């Protein structure tokens, strides 16, 4: 690389990093909407998990028990 290429590369990296920091202000409305949506999603997933988990555990226990009984009867 020659000196001109290095200078152009350095200036372009500096310009991009300056523009990134100059316009990096957070939109409060968008941040509040994203936070509210995340809290709602978390609550929904917790409600679904606590509702479905006992049934899922029961189905797995029945399936495991059935396999154990089949092995015991065939033996």
Buried (B, 14 or more C-beta within 10 A) or exposed (E): EEEEEEEEEEEEEEEEEEEEEEEEEEEEEEEEEEEEEEEEEEEEEEEEEEEEEEEEEEEEEEEEEEEEEEEEEEE
